[in-house]
């Protein structure tokens, strides 16, 4: 580390503590103001009442549909599913359309397994006056088995119905409008797969607008586009009244193991945009995804996108060749910045050149040295690692102390946001202390440029490897470098220099704060360690302030940050003690497993035992993995032995078993003996599968070789039919062994009523047996 020379000797801060305190308060006010402005973009539009003009979209009118069809779980294959299907068909007919039901035995390979079921897509069309290609509005009408699916994806379906009604009241559009309410999305994107493979209208689709939800509130944001999105993004920004979108989030989404119907449409070569709201993730796929919990503002945002984009694209030529990609992000409220990804590398070089100029400028003014800057880089990297560990350590401590309420910690928006703020304050205290200590051994300019060198590395890496997200680092660094050049001309610890530093850090807060919040919203505080690295990056832009501004002593500022942060943590933790409540629910689940091979059955709970699940698991409680007694499922659970309830495992009938040309073809009929909704087939032995037919439909496997550690897996929704035909061709010398199981969306005995302060992903029962050749 460099030695601070006499020319760098700091003039003591003004003895007038009031002026120092005033300056500190001004800086805090500027930062808070920038944060508030940055979050203004994350707002949903106001709800339009049912008394509004008939040409407008009204969330209240859309909500009236939800009250009719999203009142209980309606998964694929259930009787309630059929009622919902019939209601939606009737409503489309009432709106003057001629809907059809596309009934297909659909098979898909979502990831590493085969998913299947007989889906019933609802398809309709509004003819255009002179169509180039069609705009297709998509939402899935099936729900998970555990909840009524009001947000996921009833909100999307209801918004489509209201959008169709409003469109019929407006002037006709040039392009056709296809309405596609997909089925079986929750079971492996089955409806979307059926449409692209077998429906003739797929050839006429020019643009897909898909609507989803991963929570029950918050702004609906456009989080995914098809490739070559340049034209789409430009037109999206023109048309959407209150757009919320960040291409950095899209980059992250591509790295996550999540899919929606749009994934299937993109694979089929269709252009599209994907929309979802995602706050309130604790309600996702649970019983609390209900009418009472849905935000009508989020529903209004869905509809605002639908009607504005449909009307806009409905009069454009959708056949034009679409080339190039755009970066896009909100900056002030609904104001968005977009530019071509072809500019990413040129912008990167501009920043690199400006960094070099700044280094020369600082060196000439004796504000930094090369060696000191490299030392500053190491210090800043240490700060990022320390911040990562702070986030990891605090979150690990909280989840340890509140292990029985970990679900609330990870999914409750109020709790999570408060912890996000408190952790950030602790990190700011840590960064403050770090740079006050290094200030005694190194020039502030060296420390600052070392930190900005970290940013420069991130700019170069993201520009090359993650171009859609490069703006997150490029523009904050560009403005920070301009600010540092001005700062170098000023007295280092003057009020002017501090205001210049905080002023030129504002772009970073405007860009990074929404990104931090959206990452938190998508992944929860489980990513606290990563989120704190972003917070530390923001803090590194304030190094001159952290290093030289003091109120009475050097330790007042970090002490205040740390005190407030810890206070927030303590208050939040006290709040958790009073949970769960009916407003802040806890996850509760119970499942029943029966293994016919061992003649044993178990009650199983994936979440900590509670007042309800203790009715089932209360004696000889064990902790372990379900694979210990039910090899086909791998959950970490608490469990206890249970009665049998005269439950039978699925029956297996061998219809055909033939060997020809070194290949063995076996045809099975798998049938549930207890009206279970889903059938599961998993290989146990080593197999080479050359051909597979499900209900006489062939599916092309991307993988042929299977082993005990990487088995073949099929999940098929048999619904009310209760059976599935499986024909598999393997090598003649393969030893054939399978586990056959069924899953019912109910349990064999209900012991009491689940309290209102608990929600559930649904209670299930499983029965299995092994079959061998």
C-alpha positions as a printed Julia matrix, in Angstrom:
773×3 Matrix{Float64}:
   0.0     0.0     0.0
   1.26    3.48   -0.88
   2.35    6.06    1.65
   0.34    9.26    1.93
   2.7    12.16    1.18
   2.58   15.67    2.61
   0.82   16.91   -0.55
  -2.06   14.54    0.27
  -2.26   15.49    3.95
  -5.9    15.93    4.8
  -7.07   19.23    6.13
  -9.17   18.54    9.21
 -12.89   18.8     8.54
 -14.61   21.96    9.7
 -14.87   22.2    13.43
 -18.45   23.21   12.98
 -20.13   19.84   13.54
 -23.47   21.23   12.48
 -22.17   21.93    8.98
 -20.75   18.42    8.72
 -24.01   16.93    9.95
 -25.94   19.09    7.49
 -23.73   17.9     4.62
 -24.18   14.28    5.69
 -27.96   14.74    5.83
 -27.91   16.31    2.37
 -25.98   13.34    0.99
 -28.36   10.86    2.63
 -31.34   12.83    1.28
 -29.9    12.77   -2.25
 -29.32    9.01   -2.07
 -32.79    8.32   -0.63
 -34.3    10.6    -3.28
 -32.49    8.72   -6.04
 -33.7     5.39   -4.6
 -37.29    6.61   -4.41
 -37.17    7.94   -7.98
 -35.62    4.69   -9.2
 -38.45    2.67   -7.67
 -41.19    4.8    -9.18
 -40.95    2.57  -12.25
 -42.11   -0.4   -10.18
 -45.71    0.74   -9.95
 -48.87   -0.65  -11.46
 -51.46    1.61  -13.09
 -54.59    2.59  -11.17
 -57.56    0.27  -11.46
 -60.14    1.3   -14.04
 -63.67    0.81  -12.67
 -66.42   -1.21  -14.29
 -68.25    2.06  -15.0
 -65.54    3.27  -17.37
 -65.92    3.56  -21.12
 -66.54    0.24  -22.8
 -63.54    0.82  -25.09
 -61.2     0.74  -22.07
 -59.78   -2.22  -20.17
 -61.21   -2.47  -16.66
 -59.61   -4.67  -13.99
 -62.92   -4.72  -12.14
 -64.7    -6.15  -15.18
 -61.91   -8.7   -15.63
 -62.11   -9.6   -11.93
 -65.78  -10.5   -12.34
 -64.66  -13.41  -14.55
 -62.21  -14.61  -11.91
 -65.04  -14.8    -9.39
 -66.72  -17.28  -11.72
 -63.93  -19.64  -12.73
 -60.98  -19.29  -10.29
 -62.73  -20.39   -7.13
 -61.03  -23.75   -6.55
 -58.14  -25.8    -7.97
 -58.7   -26.84  -11.59
 -55.65  -28.83  -12.69
 -55.49  -30.71  -15.95
 -57.75  -33.75  -15.95
 -59.94  -32.72  -13.01
 -63.74  -32.28  -13.03
 -63.33  -28.64  -11.99
 -61.05  -28.18  -14.98
 -63.93  -29.22  -17.22
 -66.26  -26.69  -15.59
 -63.71  -23.89  -16.1
 -63.21  -24.93  -19.73
 -66.94  -24.79  -20.39
 -67.27  -21.37  -18.73
 -64.47  -19.87  -20.82
 -65.89  -21.28  -24.05
 -69.29  -19.86  -23.2
 -67.84  -16.4   -22.42
 -65.97  -16.28  -25.72
 -69.16  -17.23  -27.52
 -71.0   -14.47  -25.66
 -68.35  -12.04  -26.94
 -69.24  -13.03  -30.49
 -66.37  -15.43  -31.2
 -66.47  -19.03  -32.36
 -64.08  -20.87  -30.03
 -62.9   -24.39  -30.67
 -61.39  -26.95  -28.32
 -58.13  -28.47  -29.51
 -58.05  -31.85  -27.75
 -54.64  -33.49  -28.12
 -52.56  -36.19  -26.47
 -49.6   -33.89  -25.87
 -46.06  -34.96  -25.01
 -43.13  -32.73  -24.12
 -39.6   -32.87  -22.78
 -39.51  -29.93  -20.32
 -36.01  -30.75  -19.07
 -34.82  -34.24  -18.19
 -38.15  -36.09  -18.17
 -41.1   -36.85  -20.42
 -44.36  -35.07  -19.53
 -47.72  -35.88  -21.04
 -51.48  -35.61  -20.83
 -54.58  -35.01  -22.9
 -54.95  -31.24  -23.13
 -57.89  -29.15  -24.25
 -56.68  -25.81  -25.57
 -59.33  -23.16  -26.17
 -58.7   -21.34  -29.45
 -60.59  -18.47  -31.09
 -59.93  -15.71  -33.6
 -60.94  -12.13  -34.33
 -60.55  -11.57  -38.06
 -58.6    -8.5   -39.19
 -59.5    -6.26  -42.11
 -56.26   -6.91  -44.04
 -54.05   -9.2   -41.99
 -50.32   -9.52  -42.51
 -49.95  -12.05  -39.72
 -51.77  -12.64  -36.45
 -51.16  -11.4   -32.92
 -51.73  -14.23  -30.45
 -52.8   -13.5   -26.87
 -51.82  -16.4   -24.6
 -52.5   -17.4   -21.0
 -52.98  -20.86  -19.49
 -56.27  -21.72  -17.82
 -55.17  -24.78  -15.85
 -54.06  -24.33  -12.24
 -51.82  -26.35   -9.96
 -53.53  -28.98   -7.83
 -52.92  -27.06   -4.62
 -54.55  -23.71   -5.34
 -57.28  -21.96   -7.37
 -54.71  -20.21   -9.57
 -56.23  -16.72   -9.41
 -52.96  -14.98  -10.28
 -51.28  -17.95  -11.99
 -52.77  -17.77  -14.48
 -56.36  -16.78  -13.94
 -55.37  -13.13  -14.1
 -53.97  -13.63  -17.59
 -57.08  -15.49  -18.75
 -59.49  -12.92  -17.26
 -57.47  -10.09  -18.79
 -57.76  -11.73  -22.22
 -61.55  -12.0   -21.87
 -61.81   -8.32  -20.92
 -59.37   -7.33  -23.68
 -61.45   -9.19  -26.28
 -64.57   -7.39  -25.04
 -62.83   -3.99  -25.28
 -61.38   -4.75  -28.72
 -64.83   -5.56  -30.02
 -65.9    -2.06  -28.93
 -63.01   -0.41  -30.78
 -62.33    0.01  -34.49
 -61.39   -3.24  -36.27
 -57.68   -3.92  -36.59
 -55.86   -4.9   -39.75
 -54.26   -8.03  -38.31
 -56.03  -11.13  -37.05
 -56.13  -11.67  -33.28
 -55.79  -15.27  -32.12
 -56.94  -16.11  -28.6
 -55.14  -19.14  -27.13
 -56.01  -20.31  -23.63
 -53.54  -23.14  -23.17
 -54.05  -26.22  -21.04
 -51.52  -28.28  -19.11
 -48.93  -25.51  -18.7
 -48.32  -26.55  -15.1
 -47.62  -30.12  -16.2
 -44.87  -29.4   -18.72
 -46.1   -26.72  -21.17
 -48.29  -29.35  -22.8
 -50.9   -27.05  -24.33
 -48.35  -24.8   -26.0
 -46.57  -27.87  -27.35
 -49.84  -29.2   -28.76
 -50.6   -25.91  -30.49
 -47.25  -25.52  -32.24
 -47.18  -29.18  -33.32
 -50.75  -29.73  -34.46
 -52.78  -26.56  -34.92
 -52.85  -25.09  -38.45
 -53.09  -21.49  -37.17
 -49.52  -21.62  -35.88
 -48.34  -20.83  -39.43
 -50.17  -17.49  -39.28
 -48.77  -16.25  -35.96
 -46.59  -13.15  -36.26
 -46.37  -12.14  -32.6
 -47.07  -13.93  -29.3
 -48.0   -11.93  -26.19
 -47.82  -14.35  -23.23
 -49.06  -13.44  -19.74
 -48.0   -15.14  -16.52
 -47.61  -14.58  -12.76
 -45.19  -15.69  -10.06
 -46.9   -13.98   -7.15
 -50.09  -12.07   -6.53
 -49.12   -8.39   -6.75
 -46.62   -5.85   -8.03
 -46.06   -4.37  -11.47
 -46.32   -6.61  -14.5
 -42.97   -6.44  -16.25
 -41.86   -7.6   -19.64
 -39.14  -10.06  -18.71
 -38.49  -12.06  -21.88
 -38.35  -11.52  -25.62
 -37.7   -13.7   -28.62
 -34.36  -13.44  -30.42
 -33.75  -10.57  -32.83
 -35.93   -8.39  -30.64
 -34.78   -4.99  -31.91
 -37.96   -4.08  -33.76
 -40.21   -5.63  -31.11
 -38.6    -3.72  -28.25
 -38.75   -0.39  -30.08
 -42.45   -0.86  -30.85
 -43.11   -2.12  -27.3
 -41.66    1.08  -25.84
 -43.77    3.17  -28.2
 -47.02    1.38  -27.38
 -46.95    0.45  -23.68
 -48.27    3.31  -21.49
 -46.4     2.23  -18.32
 -43.71   -0.24  -19.42
 -41.49   -1.95  -16.87
 -38.62   -3.93  -18.35
 -34.89   -4.58  -17.93
 -32.86   -6.63  -20.37
 -30.5    -7.51  -17.5
 -33.36   -9.44  -15.85
 -33.98  -11.2   -19.16
 -30.32  -12.25  -19.19
 -30.69  -13.67  -15.68
 -33.96  -15.4   -16.55
 -32.22  -17.25  -19.4
 -29.81  -18.7   -16.84
 -32.62  -19.94  -14.57
 -34.34  -23.36  -14.92
 -37.73  -21.72  -15.48
 -39.96  -22.0   -18.53
 -43.32  -20.65  -19.65
 -45.46  -21.28  -22.71
 -43.36  -18.7   -24.56
 -40.4   -21.08  -24.32
 -42.25  -23.5   -26.59
 -43.32  -20.77  -29.0
 -39.75  -19.45  -29.26
 -38.45  -22.95  -29.99
 -40.99  -23.08  -32.83
 -39.51  -19.87  -34.28
 -42.28  -17.48  -33.23
 -41.64  -13.9   -32.12
 -42.97  -12.94  -28.73
 -42.96  -10.95  -25.51
 -43.47  -12.4   -22.04
 -45.15  -10.57  -19.15
 -45.54  -11.41  -15.46
 -45.99   -9.84  -12.05
 -43.96  -11.41   -9.29
 -44.34   -9.78   -5.9
 -45.97  -11.85   -3.18
 -44.16  -15.03   -4.2
 -45.37  -16.66   -0.96
 -48.78  -17.03   -2.62
 -47.37  -18.69   -5.74
 -48.81  -22.18   -6.37
 -50.52  -22.24   -2.96
 -54.05  -22.13   -1.58
 -53.56  -18.4    -0.93
 -53.37  -17.65   -4.65
 -57.03  -16.73   -4.24
 -59.49  -13.95   -5.01
 -58.91  -12.1    -1.75
 -55.15  -11.84   -2.24
 -54.92  -10.75   -5.88
 -53.89   -7.16   -6.57
 -56.31   -5.59   -9.01
 -53.58   -3.09   -9.92
 -51.48   -6.0   -11.22
 -54.48   -7.26  -13.16
 -54.95   -3.76  -14.6
 -51.28   -3.71  -15.67
 -51.74   -7.02  -17.52
 -54.74   -5.61  -19.33
 -53.06   -2.31  -20.11
 -50.27   -4.14  -21.86
 -52.71   -6.38  -23.71
 -55.0    -3.79  -25.16
 -52.36   -1.16  -25.96
 -49.95   -3.62  -27.59
 -52.69   -5.46  -29.47
 -54.05   -2.21  -30.9
 -50.53   -1.03  -31.79
 -49.21   -4.22  -33.39
 -52.64   -4.92  -34.82
 -52.08   -2.24  -37.44
 -48.42   -2.97  -38.25
 -46.9    -5.26  -40.86
 -45.8    -8.32  -38.89
 -44.11   -9.96  -41.87
 -41.07   -7.66  -41.97
 -37.72   -9.31  -41.28
 -36.68   -8.72  -37.69
 -32.92   -8.43  -37.13
 -30.73   -7.28  -34.29
 -31.26   -7.08  -30.54
 -31.87   -4.14  -28.23
 -30.8    -3.42  -24.69
 -33.61   -1.85  -22.7
 -34.21   -0.51  -19.21
 -36.37    1.91  -17.26
 -34.68    4.99  -15.86
 -37.35    7.48  -14.68
 -40.71    5.89  -13.98
 -42.06    4.5   -17.26
 -39.42    6.28  -19.37
 -37.23    3.66  -21.04
 -33.84    3.77  -22.74
 -33.11    1.35  -25.57
 -30.18    0.92  -27.92
 -28.75   -1.71  -30.22
 -26.5    -4.44  -28.85
 -24.13   -3.47  -31.69
 -23.26   -0.41  -29.57
 -22.25   -2.45  -26.51
 -18.62   -2.96  -27.53
 -18.15    0.65  -28.78
 -19.55    1.93  -25.46
 -17.2    -0.43  -23.65
 -14.19    1.06  -25.48
 -15.38    4.58  -24.68
 -15.47    3.7   -20.99
 -12.04    2.02  -21.18
 -10.56    5.13  -22.85
 -12.2     7.46  -20.31
 -10.83    5.3   -17.49
  -7.32    5.6   -18.95
  -7.72    9.4   -19.32
  -8.9     9.63  -15.71
  -5.87    7.64  -14.53
  -3.53   10.02  -16.37
  -5.42   13.03  -15.01
  -5.2    11.73  -11.45
  -1.55   10.8   -11.77
  -0.62   14.27  -13.07
  -2.49   15.91  -10.19
  -0.78   13.52   -7.76
  -4.16   12.21   -6.62
  -3.24    8.57   -7.29
  -0.49    6.15   -8.19
  -0.53    3.0   -10.3
   0.54    0.89   -7.36
  -2.05    2.51   -5.12
  -4.8     1.9    -7.69
  -3.94   -1.8    -7.84
  -4.0    -1.83   -4.06
  -7.39   -0.11   -4.2
  -8.6    -2.84   -6.54
  -7.6    -5.5    -4.01
  -9.24   -3.58   -1.18
 -12.46   -3.2    -3.17
 -12.48   -6.89   -4.1
 -12.04   -7.63   -0.42
 -15.0    -5.36    0.28
 -17.15   -7.25   -2.22
 -16.14  -10.59   -0.7
 -16.82   -9.22    2.78
 -20.24   -7.97    1.71
 -21.01  -11.35    0.17
 -20.11  -13.0     3.48
 -22.18  -10.47    5.46
 -25.24  -11.27    3.36
 -24.58  -15.0     3.58
 -23.84  -14.89    7.31
 -26.84  -12.78    8.32
 -29.24  -14.83    6.22
 -27.78  -18.12    7.48
 -28.1   -16.9    11.07
 -31.72  -15.85   10.59
 -32.71  -19.09    8.85
 -31.02  -21.01   11.67
 -32.78  -19.04   14.42
 -36.12  -19.19   12.64
 -35.77  -22.58   10.96
 -39.42  -23.39   11.61
 -40.46  -20.16    9.9
 -37.94  -20.2     7.07
 -40.72  -20.25    4.49
 -41.98  -16.89    5.79
 -38.44  -15.51    5.7
 -38.01  -16.48    2.08
 -41.4   -15.56    0.65
 -43.03  -12.8     2.73
 -42.54   -9.53    0.84
 -42.76   -7.24    3.89
 -40.26   -9.29    5.87
 -37.91   -9.74    2.92
 -37.87   -6.07    1.91
 -37.12   -4.98    5.47
 -34.23   -7.42    5.68
 -32.97   -6.21    2.28
 -32.82   -2.64    3.62
 -31.27   -3.65    6.94
 -28.59   -5.87    5.36
 -27.76   -3.01    2.96
 -27.22   -0.61    5.86
 -24.9    -3.11    7.54
 -22.93   -3.43    4.3
 -22.7     0.36    3.99
 -21.32    0.44    7.54
 -18.75   -2.21    6.62
 -17.68   -0.36    3.45
 -17.45    2.89    5.4
 -15.2     1.34    8.02
 -13.07   -0.41    5.39
 -12.27    2.8     3.52
 -11.74    4.89    6.62
  -9.06    2.42    7.68
  -7.38    2.32    4.25
  -7.54    6.13    4.06
  -4.71    6.24    6.57
  -2.4     4.3     4.27
  -3.38    5.27    0.73
  -4.53    8.18   -1.35
  -8.28    8.51   -1.65
  -7.89    8.86   -5.43
  -6.07    5.55   -5.6
  -8.78    3.85   -3.59
 -11.48    5.38   -5.77
  -9.85    4.38   -9.06
  -9.16    0.9    -7.69
 -12.88    0.54   -7.02
 -13.73    1.87  -10.47
 -11.28   -0.63  -11.93
 -13.55   -3.33  -10.47
 -16.46   -1.71  -12.29
 -14.38   -1.6   -15.49
 -13.7    -5.32  -15.26
 -17.44   -5.91  -14.9
 -18.13   -3.69  -17.91
 -15.69   -5.65  -20.09
 -16.91   -9.07  -18.91
 -20.61   -8.3   -19.32
 -20.1    -6.54  -22.64
 -18.48   -9.67  -24.03
 -20.4   -12.43  -22.24
 -23.68  -10.87  -21.05
 -24.26   -8.02  -23.45
 -27.94   -7.48  -22.61
 -26.93   -6.71  -19.03
 -23.83   -4.61  -19.71
 -25.7    -1.31  -19.24
 -25.98   -2.05  -15.5
 -22.25   -1.36  -15.18
 -21.42    0.72  -18.25
 -23.51    3.82  -17.6
 -22.87    4.11  -13.84
 -19.12    3.83  -14.5
 -19.25    6.4   -17.31
 -20.9     9.0   -15.07
 -18.71    8.08  -12.09
 -15.55    8.67  -14.16
 -16.84   12.09  -15.26
 -17.55   12.9   -11.6
 -14.08   11.75  -10.49
 -12.4    14.0   -13.06
 -14.31   16.98  -11.67
 -13.65   15.87   -8.09
  -9.89   15.75   -8.74
  -9.94   19.48   -9.47
 -11.61   20.3    -6.17
 -10.43   20.39   -2.58
 -10.72   16.77   -1.6
 -12.81   17.01    1.57
 -14.84   20.09    0.69
 -18.61   20.14    0.52
 -18.37   20.69   -3.25
 -16.29   17.56   -3.75
 -18.67   15.44   -1.71
 -21.72   16.69   -3.6
 -19.98   16.04   -6.94
 -19.28   12.43   -5.92
 -22.83   11.77   -4.73
 -24.31   13.66   -7.68
 -22.49   11.59  -10.29
 -23.4     8.37   -8.45
 -27.12    9.07   -8.99
 -27.22    7.22  -12.37
 -25.88    4.13  -10.61
 -28.67    4.26   -8.03
 -31.29    4.88  -10.72
 -30.14    1.81  -12.67
 -28.97   -0.64   -9.99
 -31.64   -0.22   -7.31
 -34.49   -1.53   -9.53
 -32.24   -4.37  -10.69
 -31.47   -5.3    -7.08
 -35.14   -5.18   -6.18
 -36.24   -7.22   -9.2
 -33.61   -9.9    -8.49
 -34.84  -10.01   -4.9
 -38.45  -10.19   -6.1
 -37.69  -13.1    -8.46
 -35.4   -15.08   -6.17
 -36.24  -13.76   -2.65
 -33.69  -13.1     0.09
 -32.25  -16.55   -0.54
 -29.85  -14.58   -2.76
 -28.96  -12.14    0.05
 -25.23  -12.72   -0.46
 -25.37  -11.79   -4.17
 -27.64   -8.81   -3.51
 -25.16   -7.45   -0.97
 -22.4    -7.54   -3.59
 -24.51   -5.18   -5.73
 -25.06   -2.97   -2.68
 -21.31   -2.9    -2.04
 -20.7    -1.89   -5.66
 -22.98    1.09   -5.11
 -21.15    1.91   -1.9
 -17.79    1.82   -3.68
 -18.84    4.86   -5.72
 -18.99    6.88   -2.49
 -15.44    6.11   -1.33
 -14.32    9.78   -1.03
 -17.3    10.48    1.21
 -16.77    7.37    3.3
 -13.05    8.15    3.58
 -13.02   11.83    4.5
 -16.41   13.06    5.72
 -16.69   12.88    9.48
 -19.13   14.1    12.08
 -17.26   14.72   15.34
 -15.23   11.53   14.79
 -14.53    9.1    11.99
 -16.87    6.51   13.49
 -20.17    8.37   13.77
 -21.29    7.64   10.19
 -20.6     3.87   10.15
 -22.02    3.59   13.66
 -25.26    5.16   12.52
 -25.52    2.86    9.5
 -24.79   -0.2    11.64
 -27.15    0.83   14.44
 -30.09    1.48   12.15
 -29.41   -1.73   10.2
 -29.29   -3.88   13.34
 -32.39   -2.12   14.71
 -34.3    -2.99   11.53
 -33.17   -6.61   11.83
 -34.29   -6.81   15.45
 -37.68   -5.19   14.82
 -38.26   -7.47   11.83
 -37.28  -10.5    13.88
 -39.74   -9.54   16.62
 -42.44   -9.28   13.95
 -41.63  -12.81   12.79
 -42.32  -14.07   16.32
 -45.96  -13.05   15.85
 -46.26  -14.98   12.61
 -47.88  -16.85   11.01
 -51.16  -14.97   10.76
 -53.99  -15.07    8.26
 -52.28  -12.17    6.44
 -48.78  -13.63    6.66
 -49.23  -17.35    6.19
 -46.85  -20.22    6.7
 -46.44  -23.18    4.35
 -48.0   -26.38    5.63
 -48.16  -29.68    3.79
 -48.85  -33.32    4.39
 -48.4   -36.2     1.93
 -49.05  -39.9     2.14
 -46.63  -42.46    0.68
 -47.38  -46.15    0.27
 -44.81  -48.66   -1.01
 -46.49  -51.93   -1.97
 -43.11  -53.68   -2.29
 -42.26  -53.17    1.38
 -45.88  -53.14    2.56
 -45.22  -49.9     4.46
 -46.81  -46.45    4.41
 -45.76  -43.08    5.77
 -47.07  -39.61    6.5
 -44.58  -37.05    5.2
 -44.13  -33.3     5.74
 -41.7   -31.2     3.68
 -42.08  -28.14    5.93
 -41.59  -27.94    9.71
 -44.42  -29.6    11.62
 -47.26  -27.36   12.74
 -50.56  -27.56   14.59
 -52.19  -29.22   11.6
 -49.53  -31.62   10.32
 -48.84  -32.77   13.89
 -52.22  -34.5    13.7
 -50.58  -36.89   11.24
 -46.95  -37.0    12.37
 -46.71  -37.11   16.16
 -44.97  -40.34   17.18
 -41.62  -41.88   16.26
 -40.84  -38.88   14.08
 -37.86  -39.26   11.77
 -35.94  -36.92    9.5
 -34.6   -38.09    6.17
 -35.22  -38.3     2.45
 -38.26  -39.92    0.88
 -35.97  -41.9    -1.42
 -35.18  -44.08    1.6
 -38.65  -45.62    1.41
 -40.05  -44.32   -1.91
 -37.22  -44.29   -4.49
 -39.09  -42.32   -7.15
 -39.37  -39.1    -5.06
 -36.44  -37.27   -3.43
 -37.62  -34.82   -0.75
 -35.96  -33.89    2.53
 -38.74  -34.47    5.04
 -40.0   -35.36    8.48
 -42.01  -38.56    8.46
 -43.66  -41.3    10.5
 -45.2   -44.65    9.7
 -48.88  -44.66    8.75
 -51.83  -47.01    8.26
 -52.47  -48.57    4.85
 -56.1   -47.5     4.28
 -56.51  -50.46    1.88
 -54.81  -48.42   -0.82
 -53.56  -50.25   -3.9
 -50.64  -49.35   -6.14
 -51.24  -49.0    -9.89
 -51.81  -52.15  -11.88
 -49.6   -53.01  -14.86
 -50.74  -55.15  -17.78
 -48.23  -56.32  -20.38
 -50.06  -56.13  -23.71
 -47.09  -57.01  -25.92
 -43.54  -58.25  -25.4
 -41.66  -58.95  -28.64
 -38.0   -59.29  -29.66
 -36.92  -58.54  -33.21
 -33.53  -57.67  -34.75
 -31.87  -57.25  -31.36
 -34.6   -54.93  -30.06
 -37.24  -55.71  -27.45
 -40.58  -53.9   -27.61
 -42.8   -53.99  -24.53
 -46.27  -52.45  -24.4
 -47.74  -51.73  -20.95
 -51.13  -50.51  -19.8
 -50.68  -48.6   -16.55
 -53.87  -48.07  -14.6
 -54.65  -46.38  -11.3
 -56.75  -48.35   -8.83
 -57.84  -45.34   -6.78
 -58.81  -42.61   -9.27
 -55.42  -40.9    -8.99
 -54.84  -38.04  -11.42
 -51.21  -38.64  -12.37
 -49.17  -41.68  -13.36
 -45.39  -41.9   -12.92
 -43.02  -44.39  -14.55
 -39.31  -44.48  -13.74
 -36.63  -46.91  -14.85
 -34.49  -48.7   -12.28
 -32.2   -50.78  -14.49
 -29.74  -49.68  -17.14
 -31.6   -49.14  -20.41
 -31.04  -47.97  -23.95
 -34.39  -46.65  -25.21
 -34.59  -46.47  -29.01
 -38.3   -45.72  -29.32
 -41.1   -44.54  -27.03
 -44.84  -44.25  -27.67
 -47.26  -42.81  -25.13
 -50.91  -43.57  -25.87
 -49.69  -44.62  -29.34
 -48.0   -41.27  -29.99
 -44.27  -41.26  -30.64
 -41.97  -38.83  -28.9
 -38.37  -38.19  -29.95
 -36.1   -38.54  -26.92
 -33.1   -36.27  -26.67
 -31.42  -38.88  -24.49
 -31.29  -42.62  -25.15
 -29.08  -44.08  -22.41
 -30.46  -44.36  -18.86
 -29.02  -45.68  -15.63
 -30.0   -46.03  -11.99
 -28.46  -42.64  -11.18
 -29.93  -40.96  -14.28
 -33.18  -42.83  -14.88
 -35.87  -42.48  -17.51
 -38.88  -40.63  -16.04
 -42.4   -40.21  -17.37
 -45.17  -38.2   -15.7
 -48.56  -38.45  -17.39
 -51.83  -36.85  -16.33
 -54.37  -39.64  -16.73
 -57.2   -37.52  -15.34
 -60.63  -39.13  -15.27
 -59.59  -41.82  -17.78
 -57.31  -43.38  -15.19
 -54.87  -45.16  -17.5
 -52.04  -44.66  -19.97
 -50.53  -46.91  -22.63
 -46.72  -47.0   -22.79
 -44.77  -48.79  -25.53
 -41.01  -48.8   -25.15
 -38.3   -50.35  -27.3
 -34.98  -51.25  -25.64
 -32.0   -53.44  -26.45
 -32.89  -57.1   -26.28
 -30.19  -57.77  -23.69
 -31.34  -55.01  -21.32
 -32.65  -56.12  -17.96
 -35.98  -54.28  -17.6
 -37.1   -53.0   -14.2
 -39.51  -50.14  -13.49
 -41.05  -48.27  -10.61
 -44.7   -47.49  -11.3
 -46.52  -44.98   -9.11
 -49.59  -42.82   -9.11
 -50.24  -39.47   -7.48
 -53.58  -38.31   -6.16
 -54.32  -34.69   -5.32
 -55.84  -35.8    -2.02
 -54.93  -37.8     1.06
 -56.73  -40.91    2.35
 -57.81  -39.32    5.63
 -58.3   -35.71    6.73
 -57.57  -35.16   10.4
 -58.98  -31.81   11.4
 -59.06  -28.48    9.56
 -55.97  -26.55    8.5
 -55.87  -23.16   10.36
 -56.26  -19.98    8.29
 -52.72  -18.87    9.11
 -51.37  -21.74    7.01
 -51.33  -22.09    3.24
 -50.34  -25.17    1.31
 -49.01  -26.29   -2.04
 -51.54  -29.08   -1.84
 -51.75  -32.4    -0.01
 -50.94  -35.47   -2.09
 -50.84  -39.22   -1.81
 -48.5   -41.55   -3.69
 -48.62  -45.3    -4.19
 -45.91  -47.37   -5.89
 -44.78  -50.82   -6.86
 -41.8   -52.28   -8.75
 -42.21  -54.4   -11.85
 -39.51  -56.66  -13.25
 -39.3   -58.81  -16.36
